[in-house]
Amino acid sequence: MDILFLLIPFSVVLALLIMVALGWAVWRGQFESVEPEGERILDAD
């Protein structure tokens, strides 16, 4: 039962870090144009 006092705050901090990382990636434009990259591999050179 005492481990919950460690695991619950750890999971909250981890969830916040994941949300910050995702927000940073969206803010920096990482997900702006994902379709051209998927089509680029199909183009024959």
WOHU-V71310 format. One record per pair of residues at least 24 apart in sequence whose ideal C-beta (glycine too) atoms are under 7 Angstrom apart, sorted by the first residue. I is the first residue (numbers start at 1). J is the second residue. D is the distance in Angstrom with one decimal. If there is no record, write none. Layout:
I|J|D ; I|J|D
This chain:
none
